[in-house]
Amino acid sequence: MNTFTTPILVVHPKPTDTESTLGYCLRLGEANGFRHMKWLSAILTKCGTLSTSVDNLALLTGHGPQELSLLGGPAPAALGPVPNWRLGLKVTYWNHGHRRWCPLCLRQQGIWKTEWMLALQIACPLHKILLHEHCLGCGILVPWYRGSMFHCPCGADLCRSPTAPATSQLLGIASQLSAAFHLATGQSNMPQTRATGTFPLLEPLHLPQLCDLLWLFGAYALHRPGIKPQKIPNHGQMSVILPFLSMAMHVLNNWPHHFHQLLNEYTHPVEGQTASLRVYLRQLHQALAKLLVHPDLQFLRQEFECYVHTRWQDKLILKPELRAAHPIMSATEAAKVLKIPIRTLHHLIAVGALKGCQTIGAHGKTNWLVERVSVELFSRQKHGLLNLAQVESLLRVTQKRIRLLTEHGLLKAVSKETGAVVNSRQWLFHHADINTFLEQLSHGSVSATPECAQLVSFWEITKRWMQGDDAFLAVTQALCSGELQVLGRSPADSGLRALLISRETFKAWHQKYRLSRGFFTIPEAARHIGMNKNLFYHLVNTGHVSTHMEPFGYENKKITGVRLDDLERFTRDYVWGRNLGRLLGLSEHAASSALLSRGIPPICGPTLDGSEGYVFRLEDIPNSPGPITPLRGHF
């Protein structure tokens, strides 16, 4: 066994593939004689909690991170946060308010599967039965934090709940959800059997797109205008989700006729002409606008565009802009626009003449896509050169910032005349150089989970976190140097704005950036000069340390902190703790006692104002050699 630490618990069973973290905590408690989940909080409170759920589980069981990585889903609040547990799904698609289970799986395997926590998963593909969530004895929704591993709080055996067969189409949906879930988690024991009621249109989809599509077809078809389909109460209950899936199956059964019928039911009659689809489709328009941009949902986009052009042929203004709203197009569509073979298109992408990207389907199939603006520029450009306005449309940043990138060597400009001095008003750029610049930033890989809460876009960083040209340049340089790693691009945007970065990594980098600008939060300042945090707060409150408000927070929110020059001025004027002992050649406590016995007053101290340490003015200490280098703390 890969032992991480000496385990606290006597019995520590190994985690199982497909097992949920909540279910493992129940199993762990059952193995050690605890009959409910309350034991977890009591033990961790007594022994001390660590930062994450993995660290706390390792403390309890001794299992290493590799073994604990088999667990999925959310963890009990007492364990701490679980990174990336949502798998890129919206929180709406998770049900962790109560248990849901297959009695036969629970009896045979003895674990609570993470897959059962998906709000849209209501059947077991293995045993072809509906899942349970109500206790047979008392009829309640069985909670996680009450009752034991296999029993309801009332004492009823959950493994003995009666089974009810699921319909073939519901099993088809359950089978495809299960397959997509296993692919998303990288689990090895993926079911090999394929249900008879599966829908071929759903097979290439990743789990987030599959859930989005089922929710769109179900929630919007079932709930009419006046109700917000994204905020359905009790959506974690099977009695609410079952009608959703029934409506989704209805739309998929006769594709695309029933999809067009759904759009007809949402159509709001408008007299005259309009340039906005929102006028017609209302709430459904926003949901479609988010879904239609993803490459895996090309079939949905094509049918929607077909419906729009036939249904509103004489009423919709600017019909060509409906398609142009999508920043990327398929390789087949790009080849038709440029009137070249696919092989030639791939060659142009390889040499950088066109900006391409690729998406990998749920089953590993790779599809090539092309930036729409790159195709338009390639068809119009001469000699492969772009002016500032054209580069602006490709990078999606202002011309002022394009000049900034060029002045700092991130982009290379050429002049109109060979050998002439490059004038900023006459700057031209090679199309291939701009495409190469984007490709170096991993711009060519489309993310399967662009709306994942663990990702932050370049646009959000420069719009919400770091405004201004200097901050923009710092972020771009960090991306080019590899300090910030791009994890993919969003299909809903283009240029630099589409880049996606780990939110956790960005926050850590942003802290370093703020420190490099000479601004510390109060706890950081205390660590930097090696002082007790509570003592430093006391000095701030008494006015001995100057604080300022700087716009380093989200959406330019000002945070309270200490500037570096103020911190250095404080360390030159005052002495405390180990620095005081080093100055006098005594221990910390002996040095303080010696100065107090000589009548030298501190500015604060335990006997003076109840603070946690003595701090003296350096000029008050007799025979002081002057400012000393303080002992620095560490981050």
C-alpha positions in Angstrom: 0.0 0.0 0.0 1.2 3.5 -0.9 1.2 4.9 2.7 0.8 8.7 2.8 0.9 9.0 6.6 0.2 7.0 9.7 -3.6 6.5 9.6 -5.8 7.7 12.5 -8.5 5.1 11.9 -7.9 1.4 12.7 -9.7 0.1 9.6 -9.1 1.9 6.4 -10.6 0.1 3.3 -9.2 1.0 -0.1 -11.3 3.4 -2.3 -13.0 1.7 -5.3 -13.2 3.0 -8.8 -16.5 4.8 -9.5 -17.1 5.3 -5.8 -18.3 8.6 -4.5 -16.4 10.5 -1.7 -19.6 10.8 0.3 -20.2 7.0 -0.1 -16.6 6.2 0.9 -17.0 8.2 4.1 -20.1 6.2 4.9 -18.2 2.9 4.2 -15.2 4.1 6.2 -17.4 4.9 9.2 -19.2 1.6 8.9 -15.9 -0.3 8.9 -14.8 1.5 12.1 -18.1 1.1 14.0 -19.6 4.5 13.3 -23.3 4.4 12.3 -23.6 7.8 10.8 -21.6 10.6 9.1 -21.3 12.7 12.2 -18.1 10.9 13.3 -16.1 12.6 10.6 -16.5 16.1 11.9 -15.8 15.0 15.5 -12.6 13.2 14.7 -11.2 15.9 12.4 -12.0 18.6 14.9 -10.1 16.7 17.6 -7.1 15.8 15.4 -7.0 19.1 13.3 -8.0 19.6 9.7 -5.8 20.1 6.7 -6.5 22.3 3.6 -8.2 19.8 1.2 -10.3 16.7 1.4 -7.5 14.5 -0.1 -5.1 15.6 2.7 -7.8 15.0 5.4 -8.7 11.5 4.0 -5.0 10.7 3.8 -4.7 11.7 7.5 -7.6 9.4 8.4 -6.7 6.4 6.2 -3.0 6.6 5.2 -3.9 6.2 1.5 -1.9 8.1 -1.0 -3.3 10.7 -3.5 -3.3 8.1 -6.3 -5.6 5.8 -4.4 -7.9 8.6 -3.2 -8.1 10.0 -6.8 -10.5 7.1 -7.6 -13.2 8.9 -5.5 -15.5 11.4 -7.2 -18.2 13.9 -6.5 -18.4 16.4 -3.6 -17.1 15.7 -0.2 -18.6 16.3 3.3 -18.1 19.8 4.4 -15.9 18.6 7.3 -13.4 17.2 4.9 -12.8 20.4 3.1 -12.9 21.3 -0.6 -12.4 18.8 -3.5 -10.7 20.3 -6.5 -12.3 19.8 -9.9 -15.1 17.5 -8.6 -17.7 19.0 -10.9 -16.1 17.6 -14.1 -16.9 20.8 -15.9 -20.6 20.4 -15.2 -22.9 23.1 -13.8 -23.9 22.6 -10.2 -27.5 22.2 -11.4 -26.5 18.8 -12.9 -25.3 17.4 -9.5 -27.6 16.0 -6.8 -25.9 15.9 -3.5 -28.9 16.8 -1.3 -29.9 13.1 -0.8 -28.9 9.6 -1.8 -29.9 7.9 -5.0 -29.0 4.2 -5.6 -29.6 1.0 -7.5 -30.5 -1.7 -4.8 -28.8 -4.5 -6.8 -25.5 -2.6 -7.4 -25.5 -1.6 -3.7 -26.1 -5.2 -2.6 -23.5 -6.7 -5.0 -20.7 -4.1 -5.0 -21.2 -2.5 -1.6 -20.3 1.0 -2.7 -22.2 4.3 -3.5 -21.3 5.2 -7.1 -20.5 8.8 -8.1 -22.6 8.3 -11.2 -25.8 8.1 -9.1 -25.2 11.7 -8.0 -25.8 13.0 -11.6 -29.2 14.7 -11.5 -30.1 13.4 -15.0 -29.1 9.8 -14.2 -32.2 8.0 -13.0 -31.7 4.4 -14.2 -29.1 1.7 -13.9 -27.8 0.6 -17.3 -26.3 -2.6 -15.8 -29.5 -4.0 -14.2 -32.0 -2.1 -16.4 -34.0 -0.8 -13.5 -34.9 2.7 -12.1 -32.8 4.1 -9.3 -34.3 4.7 -5.9 -34.2 7.8 -3.7 -37.1 7.2 -1.3 -37.0 4.8 1.7 -39.5 2.0 1.4 -40.2 2.0 5.1 -40.8 5.7 5.9 -41.0 7.2 2.4 -38.4 10.0 3.0 -35.6 11.1 0.6 -32.7 9.2 2.3 -30.1 11.8 3.5 -26.4 11.4 3.4 -25.7 12.6 6.9 -28.3 10.4 8.6 -28.5 6.7 8.6 -25.8 4.1 8.0 -24.1 2.7 4.9 -27.0 0.4 4.0 -29.9 1.6 6.2 -32.2 4.5 6.3 -32.5 6.4 9.6 -35.7 4.5 10.2 -33.8 1.2 10.0 -35.1 0.0 6.6 -32.6 -2.0 4.5 -31.8 0.0 1.3 -30.5 -3.0 -0.5 -33.9 -4.7 -0.3 -35.8 -1.9 -2.0 -38.1 -3.3 -4.7 -37.0 -2.9 -8.3 -38.9 -1.3 -11.2 -37.9 -1.8 -14.8 -36.9 1.2 -16.9 -38.1 1.7 -20.5 -35.7 1.0 -23.4 -35.3 4.7 -24.3 -34.7 5.7 -20.7 -32.1 3.0 -20.5 -30.6 4.4 -23.7 -30.2 7.8 -22.1 -28.8 6.3 -18.9 -26.3 4.2 -20.9 -25.0 7.2 -22.8 -24.8 9.3 -19.6 -22.9 6.5 -17.9 -20.5 6.1 -20.9 -19.9 9.9 -21.0 -19.3 9.9 -17.2 -16.7 7.1 -17.4 -14.9 8.9 -20.2 -14.9 12.2 -18.3 -13.5 10.6 -15.1 -11.0 8.4 -17.0 -12.3 5.3 -15.2 -11.2 1.9 -16.6 -14.3 -0.2 -15.9 -16.6 1.4 -18.5 -19.6 -0.7 -19.4 -19.1 -2.5 -22.7 -22.8 -3.2 -23.4 -24.8 -0.8 -25.5 -28.5 -0.4 -24.7 -31.0 -0.7 -27.5 -32.6 2.7 -27.0 -29.5 4.8 -27.4 -29.6 7.9 -29.6 -26.8 8.1 -32.2 -26.8 11.9 -32.2 -25.6 11.9 -28.5 -22.8 9.4 -28.9 -20.0 11.9 -29.9 -20.8 14.3 -27.0 -18.8 14.9 -23.9 -20.6 14.8 -20.6 -21.1 18.6 -20.2 -22.6 19.0 -23.7 -24.7 15.9 -23.2 -26.2 17.3 -20.0 -26.7 20.7 -21.6 -28.6 19.2 -24.5 -30.8 17.0 -22.5 -31.6 19.9 -20.2 -32.4 22.2 -23.1 -34.7 19.7 -24.8 -36.4 18.7 -21.5 -36.6 21.8 -19.4 -37.5 24.2 -22.2 -40.0 21.9 -23.8 -41.7 21.1 -20.5 -41.7 24.6 -19.0 -43.2 27.5 -21.0 -42.3 31.2 -20.9 -42.8 32.8 -17.5 -40.8 30.1 -15.7 -37.0 30.1 -15.6 -36.0 26.7 -17.0 -32.5 26.9 -15.5 -34.0 27.3 -11.9 -36.4 24.5 -11.5 -37.1 23.8 -7.8 -36.3 20.2 -6.6 -34.6 19.4 -9.8 -32.6 16.7 -7.9 -35.7 14.6 -7.4 -36.5 11.8 -9.9 -40.2 12.8 -10.0 -39.1 16.2 -11.4 -36.3 14.9 -13.7 -38.3 12.0 -15.3 -40.6 14.4 -17.3 -37.5 16.3 -18.4 -36.0 13.2 -19.9 -39.3 12.1 -21.4 -39.5 15.4 -23.3 -35.9 15.2 -24.3 -36.5 11.7 -25.7 -39.6 13.0 -27.5 -37.5 15.7 -29.3 -34.7 13.2 -30.2 -37.1 10.4 -31.4 -38.1 12.2 -34.5 -35.2 14.5 -35.2 -35.3 17.2 -36.5 -39.1 17.5 -36.8 -39.8 17.6 -33.1 -37.0 20.1 -32.6 -38.6 22.4 -35.1 -41.9 21.9 -33.4 -40.3 23.0 -30.1 -39.0 26.1 -31.8 -42.5 26.8 -33.2 -44.0 26.5 -29.7 -41.6 29.1 -28.4 -42.0 31.5 -31.4 -43.4 34.8 -30.4 -45.4 36.4 -33.3 -43.9 39.6 -34.5 -45.3 41.9 -37.1 -42.9 43.5 -39.6 -39.2 42.8 -39.5 -36.6 42.4 -36.8 -32.8 41.9 -36.6 -32.9 40.0 -33.3 -33.8 36.4 -32.8 -34.3 37.2 -29.1 -37.5 38.8 -30.0 -38.8 35.5 -31.4 -37.3 32.9 -29.0 -37.1 34.8 -25.7 -35.6 32.6 -22.9 -34.7 29.8 -25.3 -32.5 32.1 -27.3 -29.9 32.5 -24.5 -29.7 28.7 -24.0 -29.3 28.1 -27.8 -26.7 30.8 -28.1 -24.5 29.1 -25.6 -25.0 25.6 -27.0 -24.7 26.4 -30.8 -21.1 27.5 -30.6 -19.7 24.2 -29.4 -18.2 22.1 -32.3 -19.7 18.8 -30.9 -23.2 20.3 -31.5 -22.8 21.1 -35.2 -25.9 19.1 -35.9 -28.0 21.3 -33.6 -26.6 24.5 -35.2 -27.3 23.3 -38.7 -30.9 22.5 -38.0 -31.4 25.7 -36.1 -30.0 27.7 -39.0 -32.2 25.8 -41.5 -35.2 26.4 -39.4 -34.5 30.2 -39.1 -34.0 30.6 -42.9 -37.1 28.7 -43.8 -39.5 29.8 -41.0 -38.6 33.6 -41.1 -37.4 34.0 -44.6 -39.2 37.3 -45.1 -39.0 38.7 -41.5 -35.5 38.3 -40.2 -33.0 41.0 -41.2 -29.3 40.3 -41.5 -29.7 36.6 -42.0 -26.1 36.0 -43.0 -25.0 37.4 -39.7 -26.7 34.4 -37.9 -23.9 32.1 -39.2 -21.2 34.7 -38.8 -21.9 34.9 -35.1 -20.0 31.6 -34.7 -16.3 32.4 -34.4 -15.2 29.0 -35.8 -16.4 26.9 -38.7 -15.8 23.3 -39.8 -13.0 22.5 -42.1 -15.6 21.4 -44.7 -17.4 24.7 -44.6 -14.0 26.6 -44.8 -13.0 24.6 -47.8 -16.3 25.5 -49.6 -15.9 29.2 -48.8 -12.3 29.3 -50.1 -13.1 26.8 -53.0 -10.2 24.6 -52.3 -9.8 20.9 -51.5 -9.7 19.7 -47.8 -6.1 18.5 -48.3 -5.0 22.0 -49.4 -6.9 23.5 -46.4 -4.9 21.2 -44.0 -1.7 22.3 -45.7 -2.6 26.0 -45.3 -3.2 25.4 -41.6 0.1 23.5 -41.2 2.1 26.4 -42.7 0.3 29.0 -40.7 -1.6 30.7 -43.5 -4.9 29.8 -41.9 -5.6 29.7 -38.1 -7.0 26.2 -37.3 -8.0 24.4 -34.2 -9.1 20.9 -33.3 -11.7 19.3 -31.1 -11.5 15.8 -29.8 -14.9 14.0 -29.4 -15.8 11.8 -26.5 -14.6 8.7 -28.3 -11.3 10.2 -29.4 -12.3 11.4 -32.9 -10.5 14.5 -34.0 -12.3 17.2 -36.0 -10.5 20.2 -37.6 -12.0 23.6 -37.3 -10.9 27.0 -38.7 -11.2 30.5 -37.4 -13.9 32.3 -39.4 -12.1 35.6 -39.4 -8.9 33.9 -40.5 -10.8 32.5 -43.5 -12.2 35.9 -44.4 -8.9 37.6 -44.1 -7.1 34.9 -46.2 -9.7 35.3 -49.0 -9.2 39.1 -49.1 -5.5 39.7 -48.2 -2.7 40.5 -50.6 0.9 39.1 -50.2 -0.1 37.6 -46.8 0.1 41.0 -45.0 -2.4 42.4 -42.5 -2.9 45.9 -41.3 -3.6 46.9 -37.7 -7.4 46.8 -38.1 -7.2 43.2 -39.5 -4.9 42.0 -36.8 -7.3 43.6 -34.3 -10.1 41.4 -35.7 -7.9 38.3 -35.5 -6.5 38.8 -32.0 -9.6 40.6 -30.5 -7.5 43.3 -28.8 -7.3 47.0 -29.4 -4.8 48.5 -31.8 -3.1 50.3 -28.9 -2.4 46.9 -27.3 -1.2 45.4 -30.5 1.4 48.3 -30.7 2.2 47.5 -27.0 2.9 43.8 -27.9 5.0 44.8 -30.9 7.1 47.3 -28.9 7.9 44.6 -26.4 8.9 42.0 -29.0 5.9 39.7 -28.7 4.7 40.6 -32.3 6.8 41.5 -35.3 5.8 44.3 -37.6 7.1 45.2 -41.1 6.8 48.4 -43.1 5.1 48.9 -46.4 8.4 49.6 -48.1 11.3 47.2 -47.9 14.2 48.6 -45.9 12.2 51.6 -44.6 12.0 52.5 -41.0 8.9 50.8 -39.4 6.4 53.5 -38.6 3.6 52.6 -36.2 1.0 54.2 -38.6 2.2 52.0 -41.4 2.7 48.7 -39.5 1.8 45.6 -41.3 2.0 42.0 -40.0 2.4 38.7 -41.7 -0.8 36.6 -41.4 1.3 33.5 -40.7 3.2 35.3 -37.8 -0.1 36.2 -36.1 -1.3 32.6 -36.4 2.0 31.3 -35.1 1.8 33.6 -32.1 -1.7 32.3 -31.3 -0.6 28.7 -31.9 2.3 29.1 -29.4 -0.3 29.9 -26.8 -2.1 26.5 -27.3 -4.9 28.3 -29.1 -5.5 25.3 -31.3 -7.1 23.0 -28.7 -10.9 23.5 -28.1 -11.9 22.8 -24.5 -14.6 20.3 -23.9 -15.6 22.2 -20.7 -15.3 25.9 -21.5 -17.8 26.9 -18.8 -16.0 24.9 -16.1 -15.8 26.9 -12.8 -12.1 25.9 -12.5 -11.2 27.8 -15.7 -10.9 31.5 -16.3 -10.7 33.1 -19.7 -8.2 35.7 -20.8 -11.1 38.1 -21.4 -12.2 37.7 -17.8 -8.7 38.2 -16.5 -8.1 41.4 -18.4 -11.7 42.7 -17.9 -12.4 41.7 -14.3 -9.1 41.1 -12.5 -6.3 43.1 -14.2 -7.4 46.2 -16.0 -5.0 48.5 -17.9 -2.2 48.1 -20.5 0.5 47.2 -18.0 -1.5 44.4 -16.5 -2.5 43.2 -20.1 1.2 43.1 -21.0 2.1 41.2 -17.8 -0.5 38.5 -18.4 0.5 38.1 -22.1 4.2 37.8 -21.2 3.3 35.2 -18.5 1.4 33.2 -21.2 4.3 33.4 -23.6 6.9 32.5 -21.0 4.9 29.5 -19.7 4.3 31.0 -16.2 0.6 30.7 -17.0 -0.4 27.6 -19.0 -3.2 27.7 -21.4 -5.5 24.6 -21.0 -7.5 25.2 -24.1 -9.7 27.7 -25.9 -13.4 28.5 -25.7 -15.4 27.8 -28.9 -17.6 30.8 -28.1 -14.9 33.4 -28.7 -11.8 34.0 -30.8 -8.3 35.6 -30.5 -6.7 36.0 -27.2 -10.0 36.4 -25.5 -10.8 32.7 -26.1 -7.8 31.4 -24.1 -8.7 29.4 -21.0 -6.4 29.1 -17.9 -6.6 27.3 -14.6 -8.3 29.6 -12.1 -6.2 28.2 -9.2 -3.0 28.7 -11.2 -4.0 32.2 -12.2 -4.8 33.2 -8.6 -1.4 32.0 -7.4 0.3 33.9 -10.3 -1.8 37.0 -9.5 -0.6 37.0 -5.9 3.0 36.9 -7.1 2.3 39.7 -9.5 0.8 41.8 -6.8 3.8 41.2 -4.5 6.1 42.1 -7.3 4.3 45.4 -7.5 5.2 46.0 -3.8 1.8 45.5 -2.3 1.2 43.0 0.6 -2.0 42.0 2.3 -1.7 42.3 6.1 -1.0 38.5 6.7 1.5 38.5 3.8 3.3 41.5 5.3 3.5 39.9 8.7 5.1 36.7 7.2 7.4 38.8 5.1 9.0 40.5 8.1 8.7 37.4 10.3 6.2 38.9 12.8 3.2 37.3 14.5 0.1 38.0 12.5 -2.0 39.1 15.5 0.8 41.4 16.6 1.0 43.0 13.2 -2.7 43.5 13.1 -2.4 45.3 16.5 0.3 47.6 15.1 -2.0 48.4 12.1 -4.9 49.2 14.4 -2.7 51.5 16.6 -1.4 53.4 13.5 2.2 52.3 13.7 1.9 50.6 10.3 0.4 52.5 7.4 -2.1 50.7 5.2 -3.6 51.6 1.8 -6.4 50.5 -0.4 -5.3 49.2 -3.9 -7.4 47.9 -6.8 -6.0 44.4 -6.9 -9.3 42.5 -6.2 -12.0 41.1 -8.6 -13.7 43.8 -10.7 -11.1 46.4 -9.5 -12.2 45.9 -5.9 -9.8 47.6 -3.6 -8.2 45.5 -0.9 -6.4 46.7 2.3 -2.7 46.1 2.4 0.8 47.5 3.1 3.1 48.9 0.5 6.7 47.7 0.4 8.3 51.1 1.1 6.1 51.4 4.2 7.1 47.9 5.3 10.8 48.7 4.8 10.4 52.0 6.7 8.8 50.1 9.6 11.7 47.5 9.8 14.2 50.3 9.8 12.6 52.1 12.7 11.4 49.3 15.0 12.8 46.0 16.3 11.1 43.0 17.9 11.3 39.3 18.6 14.3 37.4 17.4 15.7 40.5 15.7 15.8 42.2 19.1 17.6 39.2 20.7 20.1 39.1 17.8 20.7 42.8 18.3 21.5 42.5 22.0 23.1 39.0 21.9 20.4 37.6 24.1 17.3 35.4 23.7 14.1 37.1 22.7 12.5 37.1 26.2 15.8 38.1 27.9 16.3 41.0 25.6 12.8 42.4 26.2 13.2 42.0 30.0 16.6 43.7 29.9 15.2 46.8 28.0 12.1 47.0 30.3 14.4 46.8 33.4 16.4 49.8 32.0 13.1 51.8 31.7 13.1 51.8 27.9 9.4 51.9 26.9 8.0 49.7 24.1 5.4 50.9 21.7 3.3 47.8 22.6 3.6 44.6 24.6 1.8 42.1 26.8 2.1 44.2 30.0 1.4 47.5 28.1 -1.7 46.8 26.0 -2.2 43.1 25.9 -0.5 42.5 22.5 1.3 39.3 21.8 4.9 40.7 21.8 7.1 43.7 22.6 8.1 46.1 19.9 10.7 48.8 20.5 11.9 51.9 18.6 15.4 51.2 17.4 16.5 54.7 18.3 15.5 54.2 21.9 17.9 51.3 22.4 21.3 52.5 23.8 24.4 51.6 21.8 22.3 50.5 18.9 24.4 49.8 15.8 21.6 51.1 13.6 19.2 49.4 11.3 19.6 45.6 11.1 18.4 43.2 8.5 15.2 41.6 9.9 14.6 37.8 9.7 12.3 37.3 6.7 9.3 35.0 6.8 8.5 32.7 3.9 5.4 32.2 1.7 
